[in-house]
């Protein structure tokens, strides 16, 4: 299937170029901001990947636990969206410009989009759990950097995002357990 040709009818020059870090109103050092903004942008991009992945899995879930998992995945993508929005807002407070174009986000993310197609529910949830673990590792590293730069606001925010991430991974692990009430 060929995608329709895209047209761009509106041309404008950005007021501030991507990659620019503006002075911040919270008086964080330039070193802190330059260390944290790229990390936050990578988290933002990766959480967008998770958002889309959870949404895809929400659409495609099947099986005897359909409704429970369908609703849980919706709660996950809602929570991930709230977290990524908070990270983008924090980036702007630090003087950064969040990456917003989906193709650029996909390149910046440290996790990959799942290939198109329908996979087994177990494989989809395994991928979700695996990615949540990777995100948790990276969040912990960035929290350490934020604390080293005395950016306790970013540290606190990322600790909350980390708690959400770890809780989703923990719950996914339970969904993937081998024990079942269903008779084979």
C-alpha positions, 0 to 999 in steps of 0.5 A: 500500500502506497502512502498518499503524497504529503504536501506542506502548504505552510512555511515558517521559520522557528522562533527558536531552533531545536537543540537550543537551550534557553535561559531557565527561570528556576536558576539551574546551572547551564551544566545541569541543564545541558546534562539533563535536557537531552536525557529528558528528551530521550525519556520523552521519546521512549515514553511516546513509543510505550504510549503507542505500543500500549495503545496498539496492544489495547486495540489488539488484545484477545482471549479469555482475559480480554476485557481486564487486559484491554482496560488495563492497557488503556490505563497504562497508556493514559498513565504513560501519556501523563508522565511524558507530558510532565517530562515535556513540561519539565524540559521547557522549565529547564529551557529545553525544547521537547522533540515533538515530531513522531519520526524524530522521536522514534530516532531519539528513543532508546526503545524501538517501536514494535513491528506492525502486525499482530503478535501473541498476547503473551509476546506483546506483554513480554515486550511491554515488560521488557521495555518497562525494565529498560526505561526504569534503568535509564530513569534511575541513571537520569535521577542520579544525574539530576541529584548530582546537579542539585536538580531536585525538581527533575529528580522528584518528577523522574522518581514518580515516573519511575514508580509508575514504570516499576509498577507497570512492569510488576503487574505485567509480570503477574499477567505473564505468570505461569499459573492459571485458573483456566483448565486446559 
